[in-house]
Amino acid sequence: MKKLINHVDTVLAESLDGFAAAHADIVTLGAERQFVRRRHLKPGKVALISGGGSGHEPLHAGFVGHGMLDAACPGQVFNSPTPDQMLAAAQAVDGGAGVLFIVKNYAGDMMNFQLAAEMLDLENATVLVNDDVAVENSTYTTGRRGVAGTLIVERIVGAAAERGDKLAALKALGDAVNQATASMGVALTSCTVPAAGTPTFQIGDDEMEVGVGIHGEPGRKRVKLATADEIAADLLGAILKDLALKPGQPVILLVNGFGGTPLMELYVMVCAATKILTAAGLTVVRHLTGSYVTSLEMAGCSITVSAVNADWLALWDAPLHTAALRWGV
Amino acid sequence: MKKLINHVDTVLAESLDGFAAAHADIVTLGAERQFVRRRHLKPGKVALISGGGSGHEPLHAGFVGHGMLDAACPGQVFNSPTPDQMLAAAQAVDGGAGVLFIVKNYAGDMMNFQLAAEMLDLENATVLVNDDVAVENSTYTTGRRGVAGTLIVERIVGAAAERGDKLAALKALGDAVNQATASMGVALTSCTVPAAGTPTFQIGDDEMEVGVGIHGEPGRKRVKLATADEIAADLLGAILKDLALKPGQPVILLVNGFGGTPLMELYVMVCAATKILTAAGLTVVRHLTGSYVTSLEMAGCSITVSAVNADWLALWDAPLHTAALRWGV
């Protein structure tokens, strides 16, 4: 295992310390590194909290800040955070207008956020993200997995919270954006979890895993490596079948790297995906390209398509100031 | 070779097309993809042009936009752009106040930018970046190599050009920022150039290349993999010896991934580097962390330290709107 670390037991703590040092203008670390929170809270605003296993950086801590999340709870690599982390985060950032959890659909995350919600007496205050169209049920889920579409949900709901939308409206908005968002990914190589020390899965030099999960979980099929155009057609075929959009529909296109993929290749995928979406009669109104929802150093990418209306697009464009995404400020 | 591509001969063209599609609000492609230029030029402003081999994305095209470059000329992967590219770019973006080239110190880049300068009758209009303290002379250079510090030179000079500084002042500023900037990197794995199809160099499962160049060129030594703290101490030892800064000096710290390194590890390096710089009496006034000057999918990172005065820091902070870096707008 080749990693820039000191020890597998200290990776998360040192990474969080480095993150907090690098972005001290935006975030601050909670006691015992239980959560990362916005340095400057906005009183009277609904507090948005997310979290999950680490190893997907910049998700979620990189999305804490003005116009997105109020706090993120990092678990160990590919392990859920514990309910006391969400409890501590909620107590730190609740400005009196309520707390909304945004949770990717994994059994561990669901259970622990649910326990935290019960401890906080929160009702109907969780947006569940399950945008991965690759598989129904999986290694760690009942139902579909939550993957890169989480970024889009967190951003649009975050902007709505920033403008003052109330809890019930935000919950409904998050559910609606999740419904309008679909993703699917492909892996060329495995990642190696530091504590494991060996690759999560074996894959041949000429193979790829289509529909892979962000922890290296199996997808739909293990096949020979295809071209960028073929991969984009495969992923978008599944995505567009799921979304069933009408011609002319405005969409956001997110081409997301899994951590070990050069930006040059991601833009080749953008080229391929844009041609397919245009040919399908859709209008790509916004692009986001980069490694945002990662699987450590896994090579590969996912494509996310999110159908937006004028209000959602205005929320997407609203001022945003986080470590990983910034515009308008 | 596992890459998200269609064909090795079309990687660059399709990547540029994807880039231009994704960032159509900021950039436009020149004819025959000779250059990427700002969509909205500013009349009367000195035009800044950079370029070099591709495979280092987002450098340089990702830095084209308000507050940074006016144009970037992409060569084939790890190959210099040709003089006609710089000529075409200069003709497209020269707003009447002159043209300044910012060039990384590689023999091919130097020669081709020099030829373009002669064709354009430009004199004393090139800032040469040679921030890599790893080695004097190298595979592709006489003298030191230009690496991630190029980003800092392009940013600070770009902001000064945006505020209206004249050509001679910008040339002097660029030279001064380059002098105040030092970098060194370490590679854990090799990259694979698409047209070559095999790794650029062989390295053992327990080895790292200290002082590696951004094309995988040899550095100072091939040694056993060390801890993040040891690597940071090694790199910063060389950097700080070169810069010979006084205690209290404000610095920008850039921890740069080479393309295949998870963000989590880069923040571990930030944690390590920040401790060392603070212990050395320096003040880290700004952080930049991410994969900005890459070597395709090479795993590893570089550290850059740039000493700044109040004026340079204000320029660093000034509004910036490029594909890869954005703040204040």
Interface residues (C-beta under 8 A of the other chain):
Chain A: K2 K3 L4 I5 N6 H7 V11 L12 E14 S15 L16 D17 G18 F19 A21 A22 H23 S54 G55 E57 P58 G62 V77 L188 T189 D205 M208 L225 T227 A228 D229 I231 V255 G259 G260 T261 P262 L263 M264 E265 L266 Y267 V268 M269 V270 C271 A272 T274 V284 H287 T289 S291 T294 L296 E297 A299 G300 C301 R326 W327 G328 V329
Chain B: K2 K3 L4 I5 N6 H7 V11 L12 E14 S15 L16 D17 G18 F19 A21 A22 H23 S54 G55 E57 P58 G62 V77 L188 T189 D205 M208 L225 T227 A228 D229 I231 V255 G259 G260 T261 P262 L263 M264 E265 L266 Y267 V268 M269 V270 C271 A272 T274 V284 H287 T289 S291 T294 L296 E297 A299 G300 C301 R326 W327 G328 V329
